[in-house]
Amino acid sequence: MKIAHRLKVASLLTLMASGSLLAQINKDAGKTTASGSWIAENVQEMPGLKMGPFVRLADGSILTVDKTKSLISKDDGKTWTEYTIFKDPAKFEISDERALIRTKRNVIILACMNLKERANWNWQKEISDSPDAKLPTYAVRSLDGGKTWQDAQKLHDDWTGAIRDMIETKDGSIVFTSMMMRHNPGRHSVLTYSSKNDGKTWTRSTIIDLGGTGHHGGVTEATLEQLKDGRLWLLLRTNWGTFWEAYSKDDGVTWNSFNPTNISASSAPGLLKRLQDGKLVLVWNRRFPDGQVSYKLSGGDNQWSELPASNHRDELSIAFSDDEGKTWSKPVVFAERGKQPRISYPYVFEEKPGVLWITVMQGELRVKLNEKDFLR
């Protein structure tokens, strides 16, 4: 793969995007949240809401997870009832980077890293690597709406940078995104796990390793959706100015067609979701602040990354596509970090048709907005 050539293409596409797709923020029309973030006028703060991600249960309740518990709310997130997930809670801690789904057959599946097994992170500058780092990927499932759990499975031991997304395909396969650290030199790669029996057993995909060097090098933190033609579409975080993409025709067992997209993106993950009206929605940190064409760079030292990259996490943008991601509505900034160090790692939950709950792992943003207010 000629990465250098494709990086040139990515840079060109990014410049095109920064010139033609930017929407100016109207700060005067917005407001400040309790945690000091700016949010747009048509965005509503939801103080005290859990971080997510969320799923809707068969009885209308909402479920999320935290630490070692599943949490269920019958009043739209105001109060929560806790249930223990693991038989030996002392040996588990669910990572903040995680994915949840309720399948068509009413099985709840959680994918996460187990922070209690995090071990041997020892980044060595002289070799640009942490040779024996471990942070395993797990999956666990519930057959009774999140009250009891079973089949906790370790799927790999290697360092998992993050787990970001999980979907159910048209034929009932469950697919979630994970990561696996590569070595000599240290860098990240992306893979997926798929299941045809509601998470009872899993198949590991081919590993997407596009090279790189550094503890934030390589490709990372992917989000995915199924397109109407049946293919799975994967968007990967990179240090190269845009999301890169990959496609699968076999429900996430193999991936190919690796290319830069024309979606200008920071070195931070996005979240892609299919809405009930059929549109795709994307929430992410763009490469540059709204209306600008530059931002301070990180890396380029073969420690953070092999190339200098924008790590812009000051704003969150939202855009919609009604043609399967070929084109997007003009991105609109709906939140800015304000007094917080950053605002990134979004989760998106369509609480009812066209009403989106958006929460973040990095930052205290807990808001909801209406799709119609951001379609332009």
C-alpha atoms as one frame of an Amber mdcrd trajectory, in Angstrom:
protein
   0.000   0.000   0.000   1.404   3.395  -1.033   0.560   5.267   2.164   2.590
   8.386   1.270   0.612   8.891  -1.939  -2.666   8.408  -0.141  -1.634  10.852
   2.565  -1.163  13.490  -0.131  -4.658  12.721  -1.358  -5.953  12.958   2.208
  -4.323  16.373   2.693  -5.864  17.668  -0.527  -9.292  16.379   0.450  -8.943
  17.938   3.876  -8.164  21.340   2.411 -11.173  21.005   0.139 -13.294  20.118
   3.127 -12.000  22.972   5.258 -12.859  25.443   2.534 -16.251  24.176   1.465
 -17.799  22.419   4.430 -17.264  24.765   7.344 -20.158  26.452   9.120 -19.524
  29.437  11.351 -20.494  29.170  15.015 -23.054  31.692  16.247 -21.819  31.973
  19.830 -24.308  34.697  20.718 -27.174  32.272  20.127 -25.807  29.590  22.428
 -25.535  29.073  26.174 -23.170  27.725  28.828 -23.639  24.396  30.603 -23.123
  23.803  34.325 -19.672  22.353  33.558 -18.656  25.408  31.528 -19.097  24.134
  27.964 -20.768  26.188  25.232 -23.747  24.529  23.519 -25.818  25.757  20.595
 -29.195  27.399  21.089 -31.202  24.337  20.070 -29.243  21.935  22.310 -30.611
  21.004  25.741 -28.374  20.086  28.669 -29.260  16.900  30.598 -27.577  17.360
  34.002 -26.712  14.154  35.838 -27.198  11.854  32.850 -24.897   8.808  32.805
 -22.072   8.678  30.274 -23.512   5.882  28.137 -23.656   4.270  25.682 -27.357
   3.470  26.015 -29.806   0.888  24.660 -33.589   0.805  24.790 -34.990  -2.343
  26.423 -38.087  -4.249  25.335 -40.190  -2.689  28.111 -39.137   0.853  27.180
 -36.507   1.222  29.910 -33.000   2.476  29.123 -29.853   0.521  29.995 -26.223
   1.562  30.358 -23.204   0.230  32.278 -20.574   1.541  34.674 -17.594  -0.112
  36.415 -19.066  -3.566  37.199 -22.785  -2.802  37.029 -25.591  -2.569  34.536
 -27.898   0.381  35.187 -31.553   0.518  34.170 -33.752   3.620  34.151 -37.531
   3.680  33.808 -37.743   7.494  33.876 -35.568   8.556  30.920 -32.300   8.649
  32.835 -33.359  10.492  35.975 -32.925   7.510  38.335 -31.212   4.145  37.896
 -31.415   0.627  39.356 -28.119  -1.301  39.538 -27.450  -4.965  38.715 -24.158
  -6.862  39.040 -22.646  -8.024  35.749 -19.714 -10.255  36.758 -19.722 -13.289
  39.045 -16.469 -12.037  40.598 -16.685  -8.210  40.444 -13.291  -7.796  42.121
 -11.626  -9.129  38.960 -13.352  -6.772  36.512 -13.723  -3.097  35.729 -15.492
  -2.007  32.560 -13.549   0.535  30.513 -15.070   3.897  29.628 -14.509   2.997
  25.958 -17.202   0.353  25.413 -20.097  -0.687  23.200 -23.633  -1.960  23.900
 -26.433  -3.420  21.825 -29.846  -5.039  22.233 -30.280  -7.556  19.452 -33.443
  -8.396  17.531 -33.744 -11.484  19.734 -33.614  -9.332  22.883 -30.081 -10.246
  23.957 -27.995  -7.463  25.523 -24.299  -7.581  24.597 -21.520  -5.510  26.168
 -18.011  -5.276  24.696 -15.297  -3.584  26.739 -11.741  -3.736  28.016 -11.142
  -5.101  31.510  -9.158  -2.431  33.329  -8.333  -4.842  36.162  -6.147  -6.804
  33.729  -4.291  -3.773  32.393  -0.593  -4.622  32.712   2.956  -3.930  31.546
   2.446  -0.534  29.938   6.049   0.630  29.754   6.605   2.844  26.712  10.324
   2.862  25.878  11.475   5.827  23.829  14.601   4.122  22.534  12.546   1.455
  20.751   9.257   3.354  20.356   7.356   0.465  21.854   5.802  -1.115  24.933
   6.601  -4.734  24.134   4.447  -6.677  26.604   1.530  -4.299  27.150  -1.774
  -5.995  27.928  -5.327  -4.671  28.103  -7.753  -7.399  27.017 -11.004  -7.214
  25.057 -14.044  -8.894  26.628 -17.629  -9.559  25.628 -20.472 -10.490  27.992
 -24.216 -10.878  27.435 -27.576 -10.807  29.198 -30.696 -12.784  28.297 -33.080
 -11.007  30.712 -32.765  -7.329  29.869 -29.563  -6.586  31.793 -30.496  -8.000
  35.204 -28.240 -11.064  35.033 -25.257 -11.695  32.791 -23.366 -14.684  31.396
 -20.740 -15.916  28.941 -18.019 -13.390  29.845 -15.323 -14.110  27.260 -11.796
 -12.792  26.866 -11.290 -12.399  23.117  -7.648 -11.290  23.162  -5.014 -10.287
  25.694  -3.156  -7.715  23.578  -3.370  -4.025  24.426  -6.776  -2.741  23.283
  -6.662   1.012  22.836 -10.445   1.346  22.715 -13.748  -0.305  21.851 -16.088
   2.200  20.244 -19.050   0.725  18.399 -21.310  -2.292  17.829 -24.064  -2.997
  15.284 -26.440  -5.741  14.204 -26.490  -6.466  10.468 -29.526  -7.258   8.340
 -28.845 -10.992   8.620 -28.519 -10.844  12.418 -24.724 -10.824  12.778 -23.374
  -8.750  15.678 -20.162  -6.840  14.883 -18.087  -4.633  17.189 -14.875  -2.681
  16.737 -11.778  -3.341  18.808  -8.038  -2.680  18.613  -4.807  -4.603  19.014
  -1.372  -3.086  19.618   1.362  -4.119  17.183   5.088  -4.070  17.956   8.538
  -3.414  16.462   7.730  -0.516  16.413   4.751   0.087  18.697   1.575   1.192
  16.893  -2.135   0.492  16.899  -4.314  -1.569  14.601  -8.067  -2.100  14.296
 -10.063  -5.313  14.087 -13.646  -6.389  14.535 -15.347  -9.339  16.164 -18.509
 -10.824  14.701 -21.056 -13.266  16.096 -23.898 -15.131  14.394 -25.405 -16.422
  17.655 -26.061 -13.259  19.701 -22.596 -13.110  21.246 -22.315 -16.706  22.424
 -19.246 -17.219  20.207 -17.142 -14.753  18.215 -15.039 -14.690  15.032 -12.008
 -12.386  14.855 -11.584 -10.372  11.658  -8.491  -9.676   9.644  -6.333  -7.049
  11.372  -6.184  -3.588   9.809  -2.584  -2.448  10.243  -1.624   0.521   8.057
   1.741   1.099   9.700   2.907   3.986  11.838   4.959   4.467  14.979   4.018
   5.710  18.446   1.716   5.186  21.395  -0.894   7.088  19.354   0.416   5.852
  16.006  -1.315   3.665  13.465  -5.083   3.385  13.002  -7.401   3.429  15.992
 -10.906   3.748  17.474 -13.194   2.827  14.601 -16.930   3.329  14.183 -19.097
   1.374  11.739 -22.486   1.001  10.088 -24.082  -1.227   7.480 -24.835   0.405
   4.148 -28.036  -0.264   2.250 -26.138  -2.426  -0.260 -25.190  -4.777   2.596
 -21.538  -3.793   2.972 -20.178  -2.711   6.341 -18.490   0.700   6.343 -15.729
   1.353   8.867 -14.391   4.842   9.693 -10.973   4.799  11.365  -9.290   7.470
  13.451  -5.891   8.386  11.985  -3.151  10.995  12.370  -3.470  11.873   8.683
  -6.069  14.668   8.662  -9.130  12.644   7.676 -10.956   9.516   8.687  -9.847
   6.530   6.665 -12.347   3.906   5.563 -12.589   0.176   4.995 -15.376  -2.071
   3.720 -16.508  -5.608   4.481 -18.791  -7.799   2.361 -18.889 -10.667   4.877
 -20.251  -9.025   8.037 -16.876  -7.944   9.368 -14.805 -11.092   8.885 -12.533
  -9.511   6.265 -11.881  -5.839   5.492 -10.500  -4.193   2.359 -10.525  -1.021
   0.207  -8.511   1.093   2.669  -8.577   4.748   1.614  -8.766   8.269   3.031
 -12.234   9.785   3.116 -13.021  13.434   2.427 -14.149  13.902   6.043 -11.744
  16.312   7.737 -10.985  14.863  11.174  -8.763  15.418  14.162  -6.800  12.554
  15.685  -9.888  11.672  17.731 -12.713   9.163  17.232 -16.082   9.851  15.665
 -19.381   8.036  16.132 -21.420   6.979  13.092 -25.058   5.888  13.489 -28.009
   4.948  11.289 -31.075   6.929  12.346 -34.611   5.607  12.285 -35.436   7.777
   9.254 -32.620   6.074   7.309 -30.074   8.893   7.393 -26.551   8.477   8.716
 -25.380  10.840  11.448 -21.741  11.515  12.319 -20.530  13.263  15.493 -16.814
  14.060  15.674 -13.956  16.520  16.234 -12.939  18.133  12.949  -9.277  18.627
  12.095  -9.364  22.387  12.724 -11.575  24.701  14.777 -14.617  25.968  12.914
 -13.654  28.466  10.209  -9.897  27.922  10.650  -7.288  26.041   8.590  -4.660
  25.285  11.225  -4.259  23.942  14.756  -1.307  23.115  16.996   0.192  19.718
  16.204   1.100  16.730  18.355   3.590  13.978  17.628   5.911  13.664  14.668
   8.561  12.280  17.008   7.970   8.512  16.636   6.773   8.557  20.241   3.281
  10.065  20.084   3.097   9.366  16.346   5.265   9.184  13.235   3.668  12.296
  11.705   2.591  15.567  13.356  -1.176  15.503  13.823  -3.983  17.793  14.890
  -5.364  16.628  18.222  -8.175  19.193  18.117 -10.789  18.349  20.764 -12.182
  21.813  21.482 -15.416  21.407  19.486 -17.880  18.696  18.518 -19.558  18.803
  15.118 -22.568  16.986  13.694 -23.469  16.187  10.085 -26.008  14.018   8.264
 -25.967  11.989   5.058 -28.948  10.740   3.062 -26.843   9.059   0.345 -24.928
   6.456   2.373 -22.011   8.713   3.286 -21.181   9.899  -0.213 -22.024  13.494
   0.744 -22.783  15.168   4.062 -24.732  18.159   5.264 -22.611  21.122   6.250
 -20.991  20.266   9.617 -22.370  22.299  12.487 -20.555  22.815  15.791 -23.086
  22.131  18.534 -20.731  22.106  21.560 -17.413  23.644  22.565 -15.293  22.651
  25.545 -15.232  26.068  27.273 -13.629  25.558  30.693 -13.100  21.811  30.188
  -9.755  20.428  28.978 -11.428  18.700  26.014 -14.753  17.522  24.667 -14.423
  14.274  22.708 -15.186  10.535  22.446 -18.897  10.898  21.722 -21.702   8.391
  22.248 -24.945   8.850  20.290 -28.333   7.406  21.292 -31.537   8.040  19.333
 -33.881   8.257  22.307 -36.908   8.645  20.042 -37.143   9.275  16.298 -35.038
  12.325  15.487 -34.111  13.059  19.132 -30.454  12.371  19.903 -28.758  12.048
  23.277 -25.080  12.902  22.868 -22.646  12.260  25.699 -18.852  12.192  25.793
 -16.182  10.191  27.571 -13.743  13.112  27.665 -15.638  16.006  29.192 -18.912
  16.488  31.039 -21.158  17.012  28.024 -24.610  15.439  28.478 -27.092  16.906
  25.988 -29.947  16.178  23.627 -30.831  17.759  20.314 -33.343  17.378  17.511
 -32.112  16.184  14.139 -34.350  18.672  12.305 -32.634  21.636  13.981 -29.260
  20.691  12.455 -30.240  19.701   8.935 -29.210  22.454   6.559
